[in-house]
Amino acid sequence: MIPRRSVLRHAAHGFGAIALQSLLARAEATNPLAAKAPHFPGKAKSVIFLFMVGAPSQMDTFDPKPALKKFEGQRLPESFGKIQSQFTDGSTPILSSPWEFNRHGQSGAWVSTLFPHLSKCVDDMTFVRSFHTDSVVHAPAMYQVHTGRILMGYPSMGAWVTYGLGSESENLPAYVVMPQPEGTPEGGTPCWGAGFLPAVHQGTLLRPGPAPILHLKPQAGVTPERQRATLDLLQKMNAADTEPADAEMSARIASYELAFRMQSHAPEAVDLSKEPEHVRRLYGLDQKRTAEFGGRCLLARRMVERGVRFVQIYSGGGPVSIQWDAHKDLKENHEKMCGMTDQPIAALLQDLKQRGLLDSTLVVWGSEFGRLPMSQSGNGRDHNMHGFTMWFAGGGIQPGRTVGETDDFGLFGVGDRYSMRDFHATLLHLLGLDQNRLWYLHNGRNEKLTDFGGQVIRGVTG
């Protein structure tokens, strides 16, 4: 007799393999990803998180520092003390920005010439300039941004959001992740993992290229009726002896149900050729340098349009040459990375707004830390965990604002400084989730995304 688990694992190599990270049970069964009511009326229903792998420089993008030009070539004043970074100690000369800054929109937000397209969207955005993390090393800092802790193994914020709210889509994964084609960020899969939450809440990877989801077409000769009968048999066998606590097996079984539904609905959802030509041009799909990232941004819009709760898009990954990690050749690096992403991100904001989706979709742009005002390798910058910029758009934020600040050199946040706990508390609040009511019992402790609590950033939420 063939063990049931062997049957399941072999079946996983067929239509079930496309959705092992997400679960939607049939209508008559309990659905762990069914849409849930928020704790209070939320302004956002979905999130698109744009993560810039390797860390853009805040004083070269959205936080102008004229003092860098004035003191260029000099050492940072001793009053700043010993500087903590990964490769430099603060003794190298100050490096000014190669780009000009201008005010834009009615809000008068400062944006560098690196972002000619995004500069037109500033009145829909709010910048927070004084975020900080606790590590100058990429992976731990990435974990802190994504999960609230610098160690791996904790649930990602996307997992927490789907745990708290479920999904409005029965035919697509609740939590979708789109990495850079060249590779994943240093932090890897823990950045979108479920940690100790049920496995159903981890992110589902979409592949780059024209076929983001594999195996959507049934094998030759396999009819929908035959697949349905196979699933029904597996479900009966599962119900007979699967332990309730076996979350991994439950997620595997139920993923077949989602896979079955996706064979009918996902091909249309990921087919960008369905978009009008003017929309494809808006995202830069007609240009070599913007086509790939533009395609992912357009796919993100199509995902939230169809009820996907959380979408994570990475700019950068794999080799250092395709990251924002400008330890040298800052100008070449940032012009390349901005050139790939500026138009697509602006298009995403404009497209969501035009379709009436921006009010209910929270778009966040950020990274694991910022960069130092001093030089590295003569023309680059080292990591800076003490003060950096992230921005928010849509999802009920108060737009057209700039919140927080850094010192005259862009090194330290001054005044109101915000941690990743504050970032997560703000994101949850906009979704209608109370950080103190969203918890999961693990090892005898009620674990939360914000751990011992964060401050909702009122300058963002109003």
HUBEL-V123564 format. One record per backbone hydrogen bond with DSSP energy under -1.0 kcal/mol. CO is the residue of the C=O (numbers start at 1). NH is the residue of the N-H. If there is no record, write none. Layout:
BEGIN
co;nh
CO;NH
CO;NH
END
This chain:
BEGIN
co;nh
3;7
4;8
5;9
6;10
7;11
8;12
10;13
11;14
14;17
16;19
19;22
26;29
31;34
33;167
46;362
47;311
48;364
49;313
50;366
51;53
51;315
52;55
53;324
57;60
58;61
58;63
61;112
65;68
66;69
66;70
67;71
71;74
74;94
77;80
78;81
93;375
94;73
100;113
102;111
104;109
109;104
111;102
112;115
115;119
117;120
118;121
121;124
122;125
125;400
126;392
127;403
128;390
130;418
131;388
137;141
138;142
139;143
140;144
141;145
142;146
143;147
144;148
146;157
156;160
157;161
158;162
159;163
160;164
161;165
162;166
165;36
174;310
175;204
176;312
177;206
178;314
180;183
184;318
185;188
188;191
189;192
192;203
193;156
194;197
198;201
199;202
204;177
212;207
219;222
223;227
224;228
225;229
226;230
227;231
228;232
229;233
230;234
231;235
232;236
233;237
234;238
235;239
236;240
237;241
238;242
243;246
245;247
246;250
247;251
248;252
249;253
250;254
251;255
253;256
254;258
255;259
256;260
257;261
258;262
259;263
261;264
261;265
262;266
265;269
266;270
270;272
271;274
272;275
276;280
277;281
278;282
279;283
280;285
281;284
284;287
287;291
290;294
291;295
292;296
293;297
294;298
295;299
296;300
297;301
298;302
299;303
300;304
301;305
303;308
304;307
307;168
309;47
310;176
311;49
312;178
313;51
315;53
319;322
320;323
322;317
324;326
325;327
326;381
329;333
330;334
331;335
332;336
333;337
334;338
335;339
336;340
337;341
338;342
341;345
342;346
343;347
344;348
345;349
346;350
347;351
348;352
349;353
350;354
351;355
352;357
352;358
353;356
358;395
360;45
360;46
362;48
363;393
364;50
365;391
366;52
370;384
373;95
376;380
379;330
380;376
382;372
384;370
385;133
386;413
388;131
390;128
391;365
392;126
393;363
394;397
401;127
403;129
405;414
407;410
412;407
418;132
419;423
420;424
421;425
422;426
423;427
424;428
425;429
426;430
427;431
428;433
429;432
430;43
430;44
432;39
432;40
434;437
434;438
437;439
440;447
442;445
445;442
445;447
447;440
448;451
450;453
456;458
457;460
457;461
458;462
460;398
END
